Amino acid sequence: MTRSTSSGGFRRFSRSCRRHDVDVIAHILIWNLYDSKASLEELREQLPLLPEGDRWISNASHERLGLITFGDDVPDLGEIPLLIGKEPEVAEEFDVE
């Protein structure tokens, strides 16, 4: 599971909280944009590049933007959280089987 920090970023739980045989962690972040400061189109223009294998995801009909990322840490999201104006509604961490 991911926790929000006071700076608006994300940090991971310590490895001691995880199973010892897990090598890869997946983070999934999802924002609802219906009350966002920016539209999905405006956000798409500002999406930062991600490490190989990570992906931005969206659902225009439900006004949602998300991120699927792999590894111990969530990559730098640039200005996206500030442009949206809030923390993601979903911020989950999963063991990749």
N, C-alpha and C positions, 0 to 999 in steps of 0.2 A: 504494500500500500504506500502511497505517496502522501507526504505532508506538505502543506504550504508553509513557506518561511515568511518572516515579517517583511522581507523585501519583495514579496509577490512571486518568487521563484519556487522551485520544488526541490526537495532533497529526499534522499532515499532512507528507508529504515536501515539500521545496521545489518550487516550480513549475519549477525548472530540470531536475528529473528527469522531467518530463512532456512529452508531445508539445505543440508550440506551438499546434496548431490545436484543442485541446480546450477547450471553454468550460464544461462541466459535469462535475463529479466525483460519483460515487455511492459512498457508504460502506455496507457491509453488515456488521452485527455480529450474531453469533448465540451465545447461551449455552445450554449443556445444563443443565437444572435438576434432574436426578435426584439430585445431591448438593448442591443449593442450600440456603441457609439459609432460603429462603422458597418457598412454593408458587407456581405460576402464578397462582392466584386471588388470593393476597396481593399479588403483584407488580402484577397488573392494577389493583388499587385505588390503587397508588402511581405509576403511569406519569405522567411529566410531559407537559404539552402540548408539541407539536412544531411547528416552523415549517410553514407551508402546503406541502403536497406530500410531507412526510416521513411515514412510517408505522411504527408498531409492528406486528410480525407474531408469530404464535405457532402452535405445533403441540402441542396438548394431549396427543395420543396418544404423542408422542415426547418430551414434557416439554422443549420448547424455546421460547425467547423470542428475538426478534430485532428489529432496527431497520434500515430502509432510509431513508437520508437523502441529500440532494443538496446540494452546495456544497463550499466549500473545507474547512470545519471540521465536526466532529461536534457537534451541539447538546449543551447541558447535559443530562446523563442523571439529574440529581437524585440520589436515594439508591439508584437501581436497582443499580449495581455493588456497593454496600455490602450491600444486602439479599440479593443473590445470593451474595456472598462471594468472588467471583473475577472475573478478566478474561474477556472472551468467548473461546470456543474458536475462533471465526472473526472476524477483523477485516480485511476486504478493502476495497480501493479500486479503483474501475473508472472508465474514461473512458466517458461516456455518448455513444453514437454518434448 
